[in-house]
Amino acid sequence: MAGTGAFEILTRIGFAARGLVYAMVGWLALRNGRSEDPGGIFDYLETGIGPVLLAAMALGFLAYALWRLLDAWIDPGGRGSDAKGVGVRLAGAGSGLVHLGFAGAAALHLVDTRGGGGGSSGEEGARAALSLPGGTAMLYAVAAILLGMAVAQFAKAWKMKFMRNLDVGGTTGLWVCWLGRLGFATRGAVFAVIATLFWSAASHSSASEAGGLGDALRSMSPTLKTAVAFGLILFGLFSLAEGRYRRIDRRLSDAVPGG
């Protein structure tokens, strides 16, 4: 990795941080049945060496989010400005905003060790939406977006186009490919379940029925939860592989001072 800039290194740490979160969610679900959101994982990392990991994860998520946003804006992959290209770029920007939230959450856990408490982030977001005019329509829209994200994840698993962005081949590439396929399929299933939670919340005007990753796991049967937990671990491993093999365009690094 000679000549690699600080921004690229932090972005790769961001991939690794994402992998660690998903792998820990899956591992805790398999080990003792715990169903956690990323915030719950941050709670879990507040003791021992955890704060050091949280600090690295906060920086990594921040760089990863900035990379996603820059990728959507600069478009080094040439996805274009037609409907399909804009859709892909907006999805990337949305991922950037989500991981910007992860960066903030990890940073907050560093300075406030009282723990999360309260409802899930999904429930809190639904409650905020329902307090606004047209809140029910907003929740239906969120459910539709999540369902679209689920379809996109299944498409990634089927078409395997994600491998175009990785500098890896041979036997290692085959293993990485299957980690990605199974991982993306699992994410698709999770997004679909979360979409149904938001749809139910909109239908009944009840914020408590919305939820995130942890709530999706809690809503599953034991057999399905075990399968999904295993798939989340595989996606975590795939994210770690992305941290190593992902192709990061130098134009994005150059757009960041000191990158």
Backbone as CSV, one residue per row, in Angstrom:
resi,resn,N_x,N_y,N_z,CA_x,CA_y,CA_z,C_x,C_y,C_z
1,MET,0.828,-1.198,0.000,0.000,0.000,0.000,0.869,1.258,0.000
2,ALA,2.070,1.129,-0.601,2.955,2.283,-0.665,2.300,3.377,-1.486
3,GLY,2.432,4.624,-1.022,1.849,5.739,-1.738,0.381,5.956,-1.435
4,THR,-0.185,5.146,-0.578,-1.589,5.280,-0.227,-1.778,6.478,0.684
5,GLY,-2.753,7.338,0.352,-3.003,8.529,1.142,-3.780,8.232,2.404
6,ALA,-3.775,9.218,3.304,-4.471,9.046,4.582,-5.958,8.820,4.381
7,PHE,-6.554,9.536,3.419,-7.986,9.396,3.188,-8.334,7.976,2.743
8,GLU,-7.521,7.421,1.846,-7.787,6.057,1.387,-7.636,5.058,2.531
9,ILE,-6.624,5.239,3.357,-6.427,4.335,4.496,-7.630,4.385,5.426
10,LEU,-8.113,5.602,5.732,-9.271,5.739,6.615,-10.527,5.152,5.976
11,THR,-10.658,5.306,4.661,-11.810,4.716,3.979,-11.781,3.202,4.106
12,ARG,-10.608,2.615,3.963,-10.492,1.164,4.112,-10.798,0.746,5.553
13,ILE,-10.401,1.570,6.501,-10.778,1.306,7.893,-12.304,1.356,8.031
14,GLY,-12.940,2.255,7.270,-14.392,2.338,7.289,-15.037,1.051,6.814
15,PHE,-14.510,0.465,5.731,-15.012,-0.838,5.283,-14.862,-1.873,6.402
16,ALA,-13.685,-1.864,7.041,-13.438,-2.820,8.121,-14.384,-2.585,9.288
17,ALA,-14.658,-1.307,9.598,-15.570,-0.983,10.695,-16.968,-1.493,10.390
18,ARG,-17.403,-1.289,9.150,-18.714,-1.813,8.751,-18.739,-3.334,8.904
19,GLY,-17.657,-3.982,8.489,-17.582,-5.428,8.620,-17.650,-5.870,10.064
20,LEU,-16.943,-5.155,10.946,-16.941,-5.508,12.359,-18.344,-5.394,12.954
21,VAL,-19.062,-4.325,12.594,-20.415,-4.136,13.132,-21.334,-5.275,12.699
22,TYR,-21.347,-5.579,11.397,-22.234,-6.634,10.913,-21.849,-7.993,11.486
23,ALA,-20.546,-8.260,11.549,-20.111,-9.554,12.087,-20.486,-9.692,13.553
24,MET,-20.372,-8.600,14.321,-20.725,-8.667,15.740,-22.227,-8.822,15.940
25,VAL,-23.023,-8.144,15.107,-24.475,-8.323,15.189,-24.828,-9.790,14.947
26,GLY,-24.246,-10.370,13.892,-24.520,-11.771,13.592,-24.011,-12.715,14.665
27,TRP,-22.796,-12.434,15.173,-22.203,-13.306,16.184,-23.011,-13.294,17.479
28,LEU,-23.424,-12.116,17.925,-24.204,-12.030,19.159,-25.556,-12.721,18.994
29,ALA,-26.135,-12.627,17.802,-27.407,-13.305,17.560,-27.236,-14.818,17.584
30,LEU,-26.131,-15.311,17.037,-25.879,-16.757,17.033,-25.478,-17.260,18.414
31,ARG,-24.674,-16.467,19.124,-24.097,-16.938,20.375,-25.128,-17.000,21.503
32,ASN,-25.889,-15.920,21.666,-26.837,-15.911,22.780,-28.195,-15.314,22.438
33,GLY,-28.490,-15.220,21.140,-29.810,-14.766,20.735,-30.040,-13.273,20.826
34,ARG,-28.990,-12.482,21.103,-29.169,-11.035,21.189,-29.447,-10.444,19.817
35,SER,-30.363,-9.483,19.775,-30.716,-8.807,18.527,-30.354,-7.339,18.672
36,GLU,-29.251,-6.941,18.050,-28.717,-5.601,18.250,-28.749,-4.767,16.978
37,ASP,-28.956,-3.462,17.137,-28.695,-2.482,16.094,-27.220,-2.102,16.189
38,PRO,-26.696,-1.369,15.186,-25.319,-0.880,15.323,-25.093,-0.106,16.614
39,GLY,-26.085,0.666,17.070,-25.939,1.389,18.339,-25.698,0.455,19.503
40,GLY,-26.338,-0.717,19.468,-26.107,-1.697,20.517,-24.696,-2.238,20.494
41,ILE,-24.129,-2.363,19.292,-22.738,-2.797,19.174,-21.810,-1.738,19.739
42,PHE,-22.137,-0.462,19.499,-21.322,0.610,20.070,-21.385,0.571,21.596
43,ASP,-22.565,0.262,22.145,-22.680,0.098,23.600,-21.755,-1.027,24.077
44,TYR,-21.737,-2.103,23.309,-20.960,-3.287,23.659,-19.462,-2.984,23.684
45,LEU,-19.048,-1.964,22.916,-17.625,-1.640,22.787,-17.177,-0.503,23.711
46,GLU,-17.932,-0.227,24.753,-17.603,0.920,25.600,-16.629,0.582,26.724
47,THR,-16.265,-0.688,26.863,-15.355,-1.067,27.944,-14.093,-1.702,27.369
48,GLY,-13.070,-1.807,28.197,-11.815,-2.425,27.782,-11.170,-1.661,26.635
49,ILE,-10.774,-2.411,25.611,-10.143,-1.788,24.446,-11.172,-1.176,23.515
50,GLY,-12.452,-1.356,23.850,-13.542,-0.875,23.010,-13.442,0.580,22.584
51,PRO,-13.170,1.512,23.516,-13.088,2.927,23.107,-12.056,3.186,22.009
52,VAL,-10.960,2.440,22.008,-9.963,2.601,20.942,-10.571,2.181,19.611
53,LEU,-11.310,1.061,19.624,-11.983,0.607,18.412,-13.048,1.605,17.978
54,LEU,-13.777,2.142,18.946,-14.812,3.119,18.620,-14.222,4.347,17.941
55,ALA,-13.082,4.810,18.453,-12.428,5.976,17.853,-12.018,5.672,16.413
56,ALA,-11.424,4.504,16.196,-11.016,4.116,14.844,-12.229,3.955,13.941
57,MET,-13.311,3.392,14.486,-14.526,3.200,13.702,-15.158,4.535,13.339
58,ALA,-15.166,5.485,14.279,-15.738,6.802,14.006,-15.000,7.479,12.852
59,LEU,-13.667,7.444,12.899,-12.871,8.036,11.822,-13.081,7.286,10.508
60,GLY,-13.109,5.959,10.603,-13.298,5.156,9.400,-14.657,5.387,8.767
61,PHE,-15.711,5.406,9.585,-17.048,5.655,9.055,-17.142,7.043,8.428
62,LEU,-16.475,8.030,9.053,-16.496,9.381,8.512,-15.845,9.422,7.131
63,ALA,-14.679,8.789,6.995,-14.000,8.757,5.697,-14.812,7.963,4.683
64,TYR,-15.385,6.847,5.123,-16.203,6.025,4.228,-17.405,6.815,3.727
65,ALA,-18.060,7.539,4.640,-19.216,8.349,4.258,-18.819,9.413,3.247
66,LEU,-17.694,10.089,3.499,-17.222,11.130,2.583,-16.874,10.527,1.229
67,TRP,-16.270,9.350,1.235,-15.937,8.668,-0.015,-17.199,8.355,-0.808
68,ARG,-18.240,7.845,-0.124,-19.500,7.543,-0.799,-20.124,8.803,-1.407
69,LEU,-20.123,9.886,-0.649,-20.713,11.133,-1.130,-19.928,11.703,-2.309
70,LEU,-18.592,11.663,-2.214,-17.765,12.141,-3.315,-17.933,11.268,-4.553
71,ASP,-18.036,9.964,-4.354,-18.222,9.043,-5.468,-19.526,9.348,-6.197
72,ALA,-20.578,9.674,-5.421,-21.863,10.012,-6.035,-21.788,11.344,-6.772
73,TRP,-21.008,12.289,-6.236,-20.935,13.627,-6.822,-20.007,13.677,-8.040
74,ILE,-18.789,13.144,-7.892,-17.796,13.220,-8.967,-18.064,12.172,-10.046
75,ASP,-18.607,11.026,-9.644,-18.945,9.940,-10.566,-17.753,9.452,-11.372
76,PRO,-16.685,8.991,-10.704,-15.506,8.510,-11.450,-15.798,7.245,-12.245
77,GLY,-16.852,6.510,-11.857,-17.195,5.285,-12.580,-18.001,5.538,-13.836
78,GLY,-18.363,6.799,-14.107,-19.089,7.123,-15.326,-20.486,6.554,-15.396
79,ARG,-21.191,6.544,-14.267,-22.558,6.013,-14.267,-23.541,6.938,-14.995
80,GLY,-23.162,8.201,-15.132,-23.953,9.103,-15.955,-25.083,9.789,-15.207
81,SER,-25.861,10.569,-15.962,-26.947,11.351,-15.367,-28.312,10.949,-15.903
82,ASP,-28.398,9.756,-16.520,-29.720,9.261,-16.887,-30.399,8.697,-15.650
83,ALA,-31.619,8.223,-15.803,-32.405,7.790,-14.648,-31.701,6.683,-13.865
84,LYS,-31.141,5.713,-14.582,-30.465,4.601,-13.910,-29.220,5.085,-13.186
85,GLY,-28.410,5.905,-13.883,-27.181,6.401,-13.273,-27.449,7.251,-12.052
86,VAL,-28.433,8.139,-12.154,-28.779,8.990,-11.013,-29.277,8.140,-9.846
87,GLY,-30.037,7.101,-10.156,-30.537,6.228,-9.098,-29.411,5.551,-8.338
88,VAL,-28.420,5.046,-9.092,-27.273,4.394,-8.456,-26.485,5.399,-7.626
89,ARG,-26.305,6.595,-8.153,-25.543,7.613,-7.435,-26.282,8.073,-6.178
90,LEU,-27.593,8.210,-6.265,-28.366,8.595,-5.081,-28.308,7.509,-4.015
91,ALA,-28.322,6.241,-4.456,-28.209,5.143,-3.495,-26.860,5.208,-2.780
92,GLY,-25.801,5.521,-3.536,-24.481,5.665,-2.928,-24.436,6.816,-1.946
93,ALA,-25.073,7.944,-2.325,-25.119,9.089,-1.422,-25.911,8.749,-0.165
94,GLY,-26.998,7.986,-0.332,-27.772,7.568,0.833,-26.946,6.720,1.781
95,SER,-26.145,5.812,1.212,-25.247,5.011,2.037,-24.260,5.897,2.772
96,GLY,-23.780,6.938,2.076,-22.860,7.867,2.721,-23.489,8.555,3.910
97,LEU,-24.739,8.983,3.771,-25.428,9.657,4.870,-25.658,8.701,6.037
98,VAL,-26.007,7.450,5.719,-26.203,6.453,6.786,-24.918,6.259,7.570
99,HIS,-23.810,6.130,6.871,-22.537,5.891,7.559,-22.009,7.150,8.233
100,LEU,-22.438,8.316,7.756,-22.140,9.541,8.481,-22.848,9.514,9.833
101,GLY,-24.059,8.978,9.839,-24.764,8.795,11.106,-24.052,7.805,12.011
102,PHE,-23.507,6.726,11.419,-22.745,5.759,12.210,-21.519,6.420,12.835
103,ALA,-20.851,7.273,12.053,-19.678,7.974,12.572,-20.061,8.830,13.771
104,GLY,-21.173,9.563,13.638,-21.633,10.393,14.744,-22.016,9.578,15.958
105,ALA,-22.688,8.444,15.727,-23.098,7.599,16.846,-21.890,7.028,17.581
106,ALA,-20.891,6.571,16.818,-19.682,6.038,17.451,-18.964,7.117,18.251
107,ALA,-18.909,8.335,17.692,-18.251,9.438,18.400,-19.005,9.798,19.676
108,LEU,-20.332,9.809,19.605,-21.130,10.130,20.790,-20.936,9.100,21.893
109,HIS,-20.770,7.830,21.499,-20.534,6.794,22.506,-19.177,6.984,23.187
110,LEU,-18.258,7.640,22.510,-16.962,7.895,23.129,-17.060,8.944,24.231
111,VAL,-17.933,9.926,24.038,-18.026,11.031,25.008,-19.187,10.874,25.975
112,ASP,-20.093,9.941,25.688,-21.241,9.714,26.563,-21.391,8.223,26.775
113,THR,-20.889,7.737,27.898,-20.866,6.294,28.169,-22.075,5.821,28.956
114,ARG,-23.170,6.605,28.930,-24.354,6.202,29.675,-25.172,5.149,28.941
115,GLY,-24.790,4.898,27.672,-25.508,3.868,26.930,-26.686,4.468,26.193
116,GLY,-27.281,3.636,25.316,-28.374,4.108,24.483,-29.666,4.263,25.214
117,GLY,-30.313,3.148,25.483,-31.599,3.193,26.132,-32.667,3.664,25.169
118,GLY,-33.930,3.591,25.610,-35.032,4.061,24.801,-35.297,3.135,23.633
119,GLY,-36.061,3.646,22.657,-36.407,2.842,21.513,-35.280,2.788,20.505
120,SER,-35.533,2.013,19.444,-34.541,1.900,18.396,-34.526,3.172,17.561
121,SER,-33.461,3.322,16.760,-33.373,4.499,15.901,-34.523,4.530,14.911
122,GLY,-34.933,3.357,14.424,-36.068,3.298,13.514,-37.342,3.769,14.167
123,GLU,-37.581,3.338,15.384,-38.773,3.763,16.116,-38.738,5.256,16.397
124,GLU,-37.569,5.761,16.784,-37.445,7.195,17.062,-37.685,8.018,15.806
125,GLY,-37.151,7.550,14.669,-37.375,8.246,13.414,-38.836,8.234,13.011
126,ALA,-39.496,7.082,13.210,-40.919,6.986,12.882,-41.750,7.897,13.768
127,ARG,-41.388,7.970,15.031,-42.123,8.855,15.945,-41.974,10.312,15.524
128,ALA,-40.757,10.693,15.125,-40.531,12.063,14.666,-41.342,12.344,13.404
129,ALA,-41.403,11.369,12.492,-42.151,11.552,11.254,-43.641,11.707,11.527
130,LEU,-44.172,10.872,12.418,-45.610,10.915,12.706,-46.018,12.190,13.418
131,SER,-45.070,12.889,13.993,-45.386,14.155,14.655,-45.512,15.308,13.658
132,LEU,-45.194,15.035,12.386,-45.229,16.066,11.349,-46.433,15.871,10.439
133,PRO,-46.896,16.936,9.788,-47.964,16.783,8.784,-47.501,15.852,7.667
134,GLY,-48.351,14.931,7.290,-47.971,13.979,6.251,-47.017,12.911,6.728
135,GLY,-46.935,12.744,8.051,-45.998,11.768,8.599,-46.269,10.346,8.146
136,THR,-47.534,9.980,8.039,-47.877,8.622,7.596,-47.369,8.369,6.183
137,ALA,-47.543,9.374,5.304,-47.051,9.243,3.928,-45.531,9.099,3.916
138,MET,-44.858,9.810,4.834,-43.398,9.691,4.923,-42.990,8.257,5.252
139,LEU,-43.714,7.645,6.182,-43.373,6.272,6.567,-43.622,5.294,5.422
140,TYR,-44.708,5.509,4.682,-44.938,4.668,3.505,-43.794,4.840,2.501
141,ALA,-43.332,6.084,2.340,-42.228,6.349,1.415,-40.956,5.655,1.881
142,VAL,-40.685,5.699,3.197,-39.508,5.024,3.742,-39.602,3.518,3.485
143,ALA,-40.796,2.958,3.693,-40.982,1.525,3.447,-40.708,1.185,1.984
144,ALA,-41.181,2.051,1.075,-40.961,1.811,-0.353,-39.478,1.898,-0.695
145,ILE,-38.784,2.879,-0.123,-37.338,3.027,-0.368,-36.586,1.803,0.145
146,LEU,-36.949,1.361,1.335,-36.287,0.184,1.910,-36.531,-1.056,1.059
147,LEU,-37.745,-1.170,0.532,-38.032,-2.307,-0.340,-37.190,-2.222,-1.612
148,GLY,-37.040,-1.010,-2.148,-36.178,-0.835,-3.312,-34.735,-1.200,-2.997
149,MET,-34.275,-0.839,-1.794,-32.924,-1.195,-1.380,-32.776,-2.710,-1.263
150,ALA,-33.832,-3.373,-0.789,-33.796,-4.833,-0.685,-33.639,-5.459,-2.061
151,VAL,-34.424,-4.960,-3.030,-34.330,-5.485,-4.397,-32.930,-5.252,-4.961
152,ALA,-32.357,-4.079,-4.681,-31.008,-3.769,-5.168,-29.974,-4.725,-4.575
153,GLN,-30.142,-5.076,-3.295,-29.206,-6.006,-2.660,-29.310,-7.393,-3.285
154,PHE,-30.543,-7.838,-3.547,-30.725,-9.143,-4.191,-30.123,-9.131,-5.597
155,ALA,-30.272,-7.989,-6.300,-29.701,-7.879,-7.645,-28.175,-7.970,-7.598
156,LYS,-27.567,-7.332,-6.589,-26.110,-7.421,-6.430,-25.685,-8.866,-6.218
157,ALA,-26.428,-9.567,-5.374,-26.092,-10.961,-5.090,-26.202,-11.817,-6.342
158,TRP,-27.196,-11.527,-7.182,-27.436,-12.337,-8.369,-26.447,-12.025,-9.490
159,LYS,-26.234,-10.724,-9.748,-25.430,-10.312,-10.904,-23.927,-10.292,-10.619
160,MET,-23.554,-10.183,-9.370,-22.150,-10.204,-8.945,-21.324,-9.047,-9.518
161,LYS,-21.970,-7.938,-9.862,-21.216,-6.817,-10.431,-20.279,-6.177,-9.411
162,PHE,-20.517,-6.437,-8.121,-19.643,-5.861,-7.090,-18.199,-6.308,-7.251
163,MET,-18.000,-7.446,-7.918,-16.634,-7.946,-8.096,-15.817,-7.062,-9.029
164,ARG,-16.488,-6.234,-9.843,-15.763,-5.340,-10.750,-14.961,-4.297,-9.977
165,ASN,-15.359,-4.036,-8.756,-14.701,-2.993,-7.967,-13.591,-3.532,-7.078
166,LEU,-13.295,-4.828,-7.194,-12.315,-5.457,-6.320,-11.105,-5.932,-7.124
167,ASP,-9.922,-5.665,-6.613,-8.692,-6.157,-7.226,-8.324,-7.490,-6.595
168,VAL,-9.043,-8.513,-6.979,-8.793,-9.836,-6.412,-9.225,-10.881,-7.432
169,GLY,-8.506,-11.990,-7.466,-8.841,-13.047,-8.414,-8.449,-14.403,-7.862
170,GLY,-8.513,-15.407,-8.695,-8.137,-16.749,-8.288,-9.056,-17.326,-7.217
171,THR,-8.491,-18.199,-6.401,-9.272,-18.846,-5.344,-9.775,-17.825,-4.331
172,THR,-8.923,-16.858,-3.994,-9.344,-15.816,-3.051,-10.544,-15.052,-3.608
173,GLY,-10.493,-14.729,-4.899,-11.599,-14.018,-5.520,-12.886,-14.818,-5.479
174,LEU,-12.779,-16.136,-5.645,-13.970,-16.994,-5.596,-14.603,-16.959,-4.214
175,TRP,-13.766,-17.050,-3.176,-14.281,-16.994,-1.816,-14.913,-15.630,-1.521
176,VAL,-14.237,-14.569,-1.941,-14.772,-13.220,-1.711,-16.105,-13.047,-2.433
177,CYS,-16.183,-13.589,-3.644,-17.420,-13.494,-4.414,-18.589,-14.146,-3.677
178,TRP,-18.368,-15.336,-3.130,-19.453,-16.024,-2.431,-19.792,-15.359,-1.105
179,LEU,-18.791,-14.804,-0.435,-19.083,-14.028,0.775,-19.994,-12.852,0.422
180,GLY,-19.668,-12.185,-0.693,-20.477,-11.057,-1.119,-21.879,-11.469,-1.532
181,ARG,-21.997,-12.536,-2.303,-23.316,-12.971,-2.771,-24.231,-13.334,-1.601
182,LEU,-23.716,-14.127,-0.680,-24.532,-14.518,0.463,-24.790,-13.339,1.390
183,GLY,-23.790,-12.477,1.530,-23.948,-11.313,2.390,-24.966,-10.330,1.849
184,PHE,-24.885,-10.020,0.548,-25.846,-9.090,-0.051,-27.260,-9.673,-0.032
185,ALA,-27.386,-10.972,-0.266,-28.713,-11.598,-0.203,-29.293,-11.471,1.205
186,THR,-28.440,-11.638,2.210,-28.901,-11.496,3.596,-29.337,-10.067,3.875
187,ARG,-28.546,-9.098,3.431,-28.931,-7.694,3.601,-30.254,-7.404,2.903
188,GLY,-30.455,-8.001,1.735,-31.726,-7.823,1.039,-32.890,-8.312,1.870
189,ALA,-32.722,-9.477,2.496,-33.780,-10.015,3.344,-34.040,-9.103,4.539
190,VAL,-32.972,-8.574,5.143,-33.119,-7.695,6.300,-33.829,-6.404,5.907
191,PHE,-33.423,-5.801,4.782,-34.080,-4.575,4.331,-35.561,-4.823,4.052
192,ALA,-35.873,-5.985,3.494,-37.276,-6.301,3.206,-38.088,-6.389,4.492
193,VAL,-37.514,-7.013,5.523,-38.224,-7.118,6.800,-38.400,-5.735,7.433
194,ILE,-37.351,-4.911,7.391,-37.453,-3.565,7.959,-38.510,-2.760,7.202
195,ALA,-38.596,-2.969,5.875,-39.623,-2.292,5.079,-41.020,-2.659,5.575
196,THR,-41.229,-3.941,5.894,-42.553,-4.348,6.385,-42.847,-3.723,7.747
197,LEU,-41.813,-3.533,8.567,-42.019,-2.897,9.869,-42.473,-1.450,9.693
198,PHE,-41.840,-0.727,8.786,-42.235,0.664,8.543,-43.612,0.738,7.889
199,TRP,-43.915,-0.217,7.023,-45.249,-0.244,6.402,-46.320,-0.468,7.465
200,SER,-46.037,-1.383,8.376,-46.980,-1.637,9.470,-47.136,-0.413,10.358
201,ALA,-46.020,0.281,10.637,-46.076,1.489,11.452,-46.927,2.559,10.775
202,ALA,-46.794,2.680,9.444,-47.600,3.652,8.709,-49.070,3.254,8.693
203,SER,-49.330,1.959,8.492,-50.716,1.478,8.412,-51.477,1.698,9.705
204,HIS,-50.774,1.539,10.830,-51.429,1.651,12.139,-51.099,2.951,12.860
205,SER,-50.351,3.845,12.170,-49.924,5.113,12.783,-49.303,4.869,14.150
206,SER,-48.447,3.846,14.212,-47.827,3.443,15.468,-46.316,3.376,15.287
207,ALA,-45.600,4.331,15.870,-44.146,4.369,15.739,-43.484,3.139,16.342
208,SER,-44.110,2.558,17.363,-43.504,1.412,18.043,-43.390,0.191,17.137
209,GLU,-44.115,0.176,16.017,-44.049,-0.966,15.109,-42.923,-0.834,14.097
210,ALA,-42.306,0.351,13.990,-41.158,0.527,13.099,-39.911,0.001,13.801
211,GLY,-38.829,-0.110,13.073,-37.606,-0.598,13.709,-36.458,-0.686,12.740
212,GLY,-35.318,-1.076,13.273,-34.111,-1.224,12.489,-33.652,-2.662,12.445
213,LEU,-32.344,-2.852,12.361,-31.771,-4.185,12.220,-32.119,-5.084,13.404
214,GLY,-31.957,-4.563,14.621,-32.256,-5.375,15.799,-33.708,-5.790,15.848
215,ASP,-34.617,-4.862,15.518,-36.048,-5.185,15.526,-36.378,-6.207,14.446
216,ALA,-35.723,-6.101,13.293,-35.944,-7.075,12.229,-35.549,-8.473,12.697
217,LEU,-34.413,-8.581,13.376,-33.981,-9.881,13.888,-34.971,-10.422,14.918
218,ARG,-35.459,-9.538,15.790,-36.398,-9.979,16.824,-37.726,-10.465,16.243
219,SER,-38.070,-9.972,15.059,-39.346,-10.351,14.463,-39.289,-11.700,13.744
220,MET,-38.098,-12.272,13.604,-37.933,-13.499,12.831,-38.112,-14.740,13.693
221,SER,-38.450,-15.831,13.021,-38.493,-17.118,13.702,-37.075,-17.524,14.074
222,PRO,-36.912,-18.403,15.060,-35.550,-18.807,15.458,-34.710,-19.347,14.308
223,THR,-35.324,-20.151,13.435,-34.569,-20.727,12.316,-34.120,-19.647,11.351
224,LEU,-35.038,-18.747,10.990,-34.688,-17.675,10.060,-33.665,-16.731,10.687
225,LYS,-33.822,-16.463,11.967,-32.877,-15.568,12.651,-31.472,-16.161,12.628
226,THR,-31.354,-17.455,12.826,-30.047,-18.109,12.785,-29.421,-17.983,11.402
227,ALA,-30.238,-18.222,10.359,-29.730,-18.134,8.989,-29.286,-16.708,8.672
228,VAL,-30.083,-15.727,9.087,-29.749,-14.333,8.808,-28.509,-13.922,9.601
229,ALA,-28.406,-14.364,10.846,-27.230,-14.040,11.655,-25.961,-14.566,10.995
230,PHE,-26.029,-15.781,10.481,-24.876,-16.352,9.783,-24.559,-15.523,8.538
231,GLY,-25.602,-15.105,7.814,-25.391,-14.285,6.625,-24.789,-12.931,6.946
232,LEU,-25.156,-12.358,8.084,-24.586,-11.077,8.494,-23.098,-11.212,8.809
233,ILE,-22.731,-12.335,9.398,-21.307,-12.584,9.646,-20.558,-12.677,8.318
234,LEU,-21.153,-13.353,7.339,-20.521,-13.457,6.027,-20.380,-12.081,5.373
235,PHE,-21.414,-11.236,5.522,-21.304,-9.890,4.958,-20.219,-9.091,5.683
236,GLY,-20.092,-9.326,6.991,-19.024,-8.676,7.731,-17.660,-9.077,7.199
237,LEU,-17.492,-10.356,6.920,-16.224,-10.839,6.362,-15.989,-10.261,4.968
238,PHE,-17.066,-10.146,4.181,-16.944,-9.544,2.858,-16.507,-8.079,2.970
239,SER,-17.053,-7.352,3.931,-16.669,-5.957,4.119,-15.202,-5.836,4.502
240,LEU,-14.731,-6.773,5.318,-13.300,-6.789,5.648,-12.460,-7.020,4.391
241,ALA,-12.936,-7.915,3.521,-12.230,-8.157,2.258,-12.261,-6.910,1.383
242,GLU,-13.399,-6.193,1.388,-13.474,-4.940,0.628,-12.446,-3.935,1.139
243,GLY,-12.273,-3.901,2.454,-11.285,-2.994,3.016,-9.891,-3.258,2.468
244,ARG,-9.639,-4.489,2.108,-8.333,-4.858,1.554,-8.275,-4.704,0.039
245,TYR,-9.316,-5.127,-0.674,-9.230,-5.257,-2.117,-10.033,-4.220,-2.905
246,ARG,-10.835,-3.384,-2.241,-11.661,-2.420,-2.961,-10.794,-1.449,-3.760
247,ARG,-11.192,-1.192,-4.992,-10.495,-0.228,-5.843,-11.027,1.171,-5.537
248,ILE,-10.177,2.058,-5.048,-10.585,3.416,-4.678,-9.922,4.402,-5.630
249,ASP,-10.733,5.088,-6.409,-10.237,6.009,-7.425,-9.456,7.150,-6.783
250,ARG,-8.259,7.406,-7.304,-7.409,8.450,-6.739,-8.038,9.838,-6.850
251,ARG,-8.955,10.027,-7.815,-9.600,11.329,-7.955,-10.417,11.687,-6.720
252,LEU,-10.940,10.654,-6.035,-11.699,10.921,-4.818,-10.766,11.300,-3.686
253,SER,-9.640,10.614,-3.576,-8.655,10.963,-2.554,-8.092,12.358,-2.787
254,ASP,-7.856,12.687,-4.074,-7.283,13.985,-4.397,-8.244,15.133,-4.098
255,ALA,-9.557,14.810,-4.041,-10.549,15.846,-3.761,-10.576,16.251,-2.288
256,VAL,-9.880,15.459,-1.447,-9.847,15.732,-0.017,-8.487,16.286,0.358
257,PRO,-8.417,17.458,0.987,-7.119,18.001,1.382,-6.357,17.029,2.265
258,GLY,-5.122,16.715,1.895,-4.312,15.777,2.669,-4.648,14.338,2.399
259,GLY,-5.586,14.083,1.455,-5.999,12.729,1.183,-5.002,11.911,0.415
